[in-house]
Amino acid sequence: MSEHGSNDVRDVVIKYYDGTSRTVTIVDHEVPYPEGKLIVSRTDTKGIITHANQAFVDMSGYSQDELIGQNHYILRHPDMPTVAFTGLWETIEAGNKWHGYVKNLRKDGAYYWVKATVIPNIRNGKVVGYTSVRRKPSRSKISESEALYKTLMEA
Ligand SMILES: Cc1cc2nc3c(=O)[nH]c(=O)nc-3n(C[C@H](O)[C@H](O)[C@H](O)COP(=O)(O)O)c2cc1C
């Protein structure tokens, strides 16, 4: 804490599954999920964002233009274990629905927790993309997930 009461700030290099990486400034500050809002996005089969609703724009801190065409991993927080996303992709690529709790990174480096449901969009028996709908998670589920992900990061 500084004399201004600001949160801890650290630079972290995040390595993505596709081999790219970027340095992000992480601020240890949670922005609470807005009451009564649904954060919705759609992606193509590779996880490239094709649609973002206003709640997503507001919460992520990115503009609509910055989000569309980006890989969804721009929201990846370094406290999220890789295995959480391996499970997500295995489930949805097999055509199934996935539920989980995700700590997301905002453009300003702060974070927000979501309760996410990811659904494969199927046309003529083929997965053509994915839709994710997020709701407000309970405080107890956030604490549980925090503890679980910490263990998985250390594993
Ligand atoms: C529809 C959809 C929504 C996603 N939403 C998020 C999200 O909100 N936050 C996140 O970190 N990853 C999200 N992902 C997973 C990312 O595509 C990615 O797998 C993850 O951020 C981990 O990065 P990596 O696969 O490069 O390791 C989503 C994927 C899909 C298909």
The ligand as a MOL file (V3000), in Angstrom:
LIG
                    3D

  0  0  0     0  0            999 V3000
M  V30 BEGIN CTAB
M  V30 COUNTS 31 33 0 0 0
M  V30 BEGIN ATOM
M  V30 1 C -16.6590 -18.3590 -25.6410 0
M  V30 2 C -15.3660 -18.3110 -24.8740 0
M  V30 3 C -15.2260 -17.4270 -23.8150 0
M  V30 4 C -14.0400 -17.3580 -23.0880 0
M  V30 5 N -13.9630 -16.4670 -22.0720 0
M  V30 6 C -12.8050 -16.3380 -21.3900 0
M  V30 7 C -12.6930 -15.3670 -20.3640 0
M  V30 8 O -13.6320 -14.6370 -20.0370 0
M  V30 9 N -11.5030 -15.2750 -19.7290 0
M  V30 10 C -10.4320 -16.0650 -20.0350 0
M  V30 11 O -9.3880 -15.9100 -19.4250 0
M  V30 12 N -10.5300 -17.0000 -21.0060 0
M  V30 13 C -11.6840 -17.1460 -21.6730 0
M  V30 14 N -11.7730 -18.0950 -22.6670 0
M  V30 15 C -10.6380 -19.0160 -22.8500 0
M  V30 16 C -9.5520 -18.4350 -23.7310 0
M  V30 17 O -9.8880 -18.7200 -25.0600 0
M  V30 18 C -8.1790 -19.0630 -23.4050 0
M  V30 19 O -8.2060 -20.4540 -23.5840 0
M  V30 20 C -7.7050 -18.7620 -21.9870 0
M  V30 21 O -7.7350 -17.3920 -21.7190 0
M  V30 22 C -6.3240 -19.3010 -21.6630 0
M  V30 23 O -5.3910 -18.8870 -22.5820 0
M  V30 24 P -4.5200 -19.9790 -23.3770 0
M  V30 25 O -5.5050 -20.9810 -23.9220 0
M  V30 26 O -3.8100 -19.2120 -24.4120 0
M  V30 27 O -3.6140 -20.5770 -22.3530 0
M  V30 28 C -12.9510 -18.2030 -23.4030 0
M  V30 29 C -13.0930 -19.1010 -24.4710 0
M  V30 30 C -14.2770 -19.1690 -25.1880 0
M  V30 31 C -14.3980 -20.1500 -26.3210 0
M  V30 END ATOM
M  V30 BEGIN BOND
M  V30 1 1 1 2
M  V30 2 1 2 3
M  V30 3 2 2 30
M  V30 4 2 3 4
M  V30 5 1 4 5
M  V30 6 1 4 28
M  V30 7 2 5 6
M  V30 8 1 6 7
M  V30 9 1 6 13
M  V30 10 2 7 8
M  V30 11 1 7 9
M  V30 12 1 9 10
M  V30 13 2 10 11
M  V30 14 1 10 12
M  V30 15 2 12 13
M  V30 16 1 13 14
M  V30 17 1 14 15
M  V30 18 1 14 28
M  V30 19 1 15 16
M  V30 20 1 16 17
M  V30 21 1 16 18
M  V30 22 1 18 19
M  V30 23 1 18 20
M  V30 24 1 20 21
M  V30 25 1 20 22
M  V30 26 1 22 23
M  V30 27 1 23 24
M  V30 28 2 24 25
M  V30 29 1 24 26
M  V30 30 1 24 27
M  V30 31 2 28 29
M  V30 32 1 29 30
M  V30 33 1 30 31
M  V30 END BOND
M  V30 END CTAB
M  END
